[in-house]
Amino acid sequence: MLSIFNSIPTHMDYKGQKLAEQIFQGIILVSAVIGFVYGLIIEQFGWTVYIVLGGFAVSCLLTLPPWPMYRQNPLSWQPALPETTGETQQKPQENLKKKKHK
């Protein structure tokens, strides 16, 4: 049963994250404008809140799961460097002299 959960992709690429953010903001903005106008016409603020909450629910449904449209531009990572055994390598930051602040 756990293999079912392991097979579900849980990542988005950077362009997918940007697209999800734009979709989220667009839906919230459109639902807020529609809710405000409709609530103003019928003079009921409650309907404005309901429409905005409905827009929020739709935007969450479209943007929170990692749909395939958010995974179309994967990054190509560099291969991992092999571990060196026997000797310890210093990091480049450790080679720099540390300055003392006065």
C-alpha positions in Angstrom: 0.0 0.0 0.0 2.9 2.4 0.7 4.1 1.9 -2.9 1.0 3.7 -4.1 2.0 6.8 -2.1 5.6 6.6 -3.3 4.5 6.6 -6.9 2.7 9.9 -6.6 4.9 12.8 -7.8 5.2 15.6 -5.2 7.4 18.1 -6.9 7.0 21.2 -9.2 9.7 22.9 -11.2 10.4 26.6 -10.9 8.4 27.6 -13.9 5.5 25.5 -12.6 5.6 27.3 -9.3 5.5 30.6 -11.0 2.5 29.5 -13.1 0.7 28.2 -10.0 1.3 31.5 -8.3 -0.1 33.4 -11.3 -3.1 31.2 -11.5 -3.8 31.5 -7.8 -3.5 35.3 -7.8 -5.7 35.6 -11.0 -8.5 33.4 -9.6 -8.5 35.3 -6.3 -8.5 38.7 -8.0 -11.3 37.7 -10.4 -13.4 36.1 -7.7 -12.9 39.2 -5.4 -14.1 41.6 -8.2 -17.0 39.4 -9.1 -18.0 38.9 -5.5 -17.7 42.7 -4.7 -19.8 43.7 -7.7 -22.4 41.0 -7.1 -22.6 41.8 -3.4 -22.9 45.5 -4.2 -25.8 44.9 -6.6 -27.8 42.7 -4.3 -26.6 44.6 -1.2 -25.5 41.5 0.7 -21.9 41.4 1.9 -22.3 37.7 2.8 -22.5 36.8 -0.9 -19.2 38.6 -1.5 -17.5 36.5 1.1 -19.0 33.3 -0.3 -17.8 34.0 -3.8 -14.3 34.9 -2.6 -14.2 31.7 -0.5 -15.4 29.7 -3.6 -12.6 31.3 -5.7 -10.1 30.4 -3.0 -11.3 26.8 -3.0 -11.1 26.6 -6.8 -7.6 28.1 -6.8 -6.4 25.7 -4.1 -7.8 22.8 -6.1 -5.9 24.0 -9.2 -2.6 25.1 -7.7 -1.8 22.9 -4.6 -1.6 19.5 -6.2 1.5 19.0 -8.4 -0.5 18.6 -11.7 1.6 17.6 -14.8 1.3 21.1 -16.2 3.5 22.3 -13.3 6.2 19.7 -14.1 7.0 20.4 -17.8 10.4 22.1 -17.3 12.5 19.8 -15.0 16.0 20.9 -14.0 19.0 18.9 -15.1 21.2 18.6 -12.0 24.9 18.0 -12.1 26.1 14.5 -11.2 27.3 14.0 -7.7 31.0 14.1 -7.1 32.5 10.9 -5.9 33.6 10.7 -2.3 37.4 10.9 -1.7 38.6 8.5 0.9 41.7 8.9 3.1 42.2 12.6 2.8 40.0 15.5 3.9 39.5 18.3 1.6 39.0 21.8 3.0 36.2 23.9 1.7 37.1 27.0 -0.1 35.6 29.1 2.6 37.9 27.6 5.2 41.0 28.6 3.2 40.2 32.3 3.5 41.7 34.1 6.5 39.1 35.3 8.9 39.2 39.0 9.7 38.7 40.2 13.2 36.4 43.0 13.7 37.5 45.8 16.0 
